[in-house]
C-alpha cells in the first residue's frame, strides 16, 4: 500500500492571518488576567450591593 500526502497548493491561510490570531489571543489573555472577576461595574450593578471596581 502506497501512502501519499495531499497538500493544498493554494492555502487560504496566510502568515498575516496566523500572526493576527496569535496577537488577538495574547490580548484576550492579558485582559482576562487584569480583569477582576469579584468586582462589579458601578454603572451596571444593581442596588444589591457588591464590590465596586
C-alpha positions as CSV (number, residue, x, y, z in Angstrom):
1,X,0.0,0.0,0.0
2,X,1.4,3.4,-1.0
3,X,0.6,6.3,1.3
4,X,0.7,9.8,-0.2
5,X,0.3,13.1,1.4
6,X,-2.0,15.6,-0.2
7,X,-1.3,19.3,0.3
8,X,-3.5,22.2,-0.8
9,X,-1.4,24.1,-3.3
10,X,-3.4,27.3,-2.7
11,X,-3.7,27.7,1.0
12,X,-6.3,30.2,2.2
13,X,-4.5,30.9,5.5
14,X,-1.7,33.4,5.3
15,X,1.1,34.2,7.7
16,X,-0.7,37.5,8.3
17,X,-3.8,35.7,9.5
18,X,-1.8,33.4,11.8
19,X,0.0,36.4,13.3
20,X,-3.2,38.3,13.8
21,X,-4.7,35.3,15.5
22,X,-1.8,34.9,17.9
23,X,-1.9,38.7,18.8
24,X,-5.6,38.6,19.4
25,X,-5.3,35.6,21.7
26,X,-2.5,37.3,23.6
27,X,-4.6,40.5,24.0
28,X,-7.5,38.4,25.3
29,X,-5.3,36.6,27.8
30,X,-3.9,39.9,29.1
31,X,-7.3,41.3,29.5
32,X,-8.5,38.2,31.3
33,X,-5.6,38.4,33.7
34,X,-6.2,42.0,34.6
35,X,-10.0,41.8,34.9
36,X,-11.1,41.4,38.5
37,X,-13.9,38.8,38.5
38,X,-15.0,39.7,42.0
39,X,-15.7,43.3,41.2
40,X,-18.8,44.8,39.5
41,X,-19.1,47.8,37.4
42,X,-21.0,50.5,39.3
43,X,-22.7,51.7,36.2
44,X,-24.4,48.3,35.6
45,X,-24.7,47.0,39.1
46,X,-28.0,46.9,40.9
47,X,-28.8,48.1,44.3
48,X,-28.0,44.7,45.8
49,X,-24.5,45.8,46.6
50,X,-21.2,44.3,45.9
51,X,-17.6,45.5,45.5
52,X,-17.3,48.3,43.0
53,X,-14.4,48.3,40.6
